[in-house]
């Protein structure tokens, strides 16, 4: 209820997440924690939602993997009373499509997910795929239910980590070939 209560009080939690994410990236780059400024993010549920927002608003994010990401806050029960709130409406992942098109993004989700609505996630992936001409977002669908007990969620973590390692290897190859 923390996000919903803060948004209800007029706090733009999403903008705060974006700013904190960019500050963390600043520190990672300053402290040489990001190889040649290669930043990769991974997040689960609202963490995935946050990773997509950070990526959309900070071009230094090279790749992201999101597992069972929230794509529309309005489907979460704690946001029922805020369905018409302008912060909630503007936070919808569909609004991120122009900034995420042709970026390295992997989405994993179960066949079903009543908590975040798998259909909303599939719809977001379809919109992002349609907008992407150079790089297509990847979609890894697990059997069963995420945000539940029937999906093997560890498989989505492994798929996300594998995706990120592959993109980092691509980045290394790009940089080595330039030298």
N, C-alpha and C positions, 0 to 999 in steps of 0.2 A: 504493500500500500504506500510505501515511501514515495515512489515516483508520482503516483496518482495524487497523493496529498500535496506534494510540492507543486505539481502542475496546477492543481485546483487553486493553490494560493498565488498563482501567477509566475512561478519560477520556471524558466525554460531549462529544464533538466537536460534536454537534448543538446542545447548549445553549450551547456557546462561540460557535458561529456566530450563534445568535439574539442573544446578548448583544453581540457585536461589531457586528452589524447595527443594533441599537438605539442603540448608542453613536455609530455613524456618522450615523444619523438625527438624534440629538441635536445633533451638530456641524453638520450641514447646516442644521438649523432655526436654531440659534444664530447661524450665520454668514450667514443669509439666502440660502442656496443653494437653498432649496426655496420656490418662489413660493407665498406664503400657506400655507406648511406642506404643500404638495402633493408627496408623495414617490412616485416611481415606480421600480420595480426591473425589471431584465432580467438573465436568467442563462441559461447554456447547460450542459446536462448536470448535473453536481453543483452548478454555479452556479445552475441553475434550481431544483434541489432546495433549495438554501440560500435562494434568494429566496422560495420558498413557505413555508419554515419561518419566515423573518423576518416575512413578511406575516401569517402565522397568529398570530404572537405579538406583533405590534406594530400596533395599529390605525391608526397614523399612515401606514402604507403605503396609498396610495390605489388603485394599480393595479400589476400585474406582468405581464410577458410572459416566458415560459419556453420555451426551445427544446430539444427532445429531452431533457426533464428526467428524471433518475432519480426514480422514484416508489417504488421498493422496493430498498433496499440489498442485500437478500438475493440479487437476481439478478446482481449484479456478482461476477465470479469471485474477486476478492480478499476477498470476504465469505463464501465457501463454508464456512469453518470457524466462522463466527459467526452462522449462521442462527437459532440459538435465543438469542442474546445479547439481554438485555432492552433495551439501548440501541438496538440495530439494529431490534428489533421495534417499539419505541415510535416510532422515526423514520419508519416507513412513512407515506407521504403520505396514505393512506386515513384515518389518524388525524387529519389536518388538516382533513378535510371540514367538520366543524361550524364551525371558525373561518374557513374560506375560502368557505363558502356565501354567495351574494349579494354577493360582492366582485368587482372587475374583474380577471379573470385570463384571459390568452390562452395557450394551450398549442399549440406547433407540434411536429410529429414526422413522421418518414417513415412510409410504409406498412409498412416493416420497420425494425427496429432490434435486432439480436441482442445488442448490448452492454447495453442497458437494458431490453429486452423491451417492444416496442411494445404488447403485449396488456395488460401491467400499467399502462401509461400510459393506454390507452383505458378500462380498467376504472376507474381513478381519475377520469377525466373523466366517465364515466357516473355514478359515485357522486356526484360534485360537482354534476352537472347535476340529478340527482334531488333533491338537498338544497337547491338554489337555487330560490327562488320569485320573487324580484324581478329579479335579474340572472343570466343564464346565462353560464357560462364559455365562451369561444370556443375552437374547435379548428380548427387549420390543418394539414391533412395534406398532406405533400409526396409526390410520386411518388418511388419509389426508397427507398434505405436511408440513414437518418441514422446517424451514427457509422460511416460508410462513405464510399464515393466516388460512389455513384449518385444521391443526392439533391442538389438544388440548395439547399444550406443557406443561401446568401445570401438566398434567397426567404423563409426563416423569419425571418431577422433583419429584413428589410424589413417583413414582416407584423407582427412584434412591435413594431417602432418605430412603424409606422402605428397599431396598436392603442393604444399608449401616447399618441401625439400626439392621437388622437381622444378619449381619456379626459381628457387635460389640457385640451383645448378645451372639453369638457363642463364641467369644473370651472371654467374661466374664465367660461363662460356662466352657470353657477349663481351665482358670486360677483358678476358684473356685474349680474345681475337682482336680487340682494338689495339692492344699493346704490341 
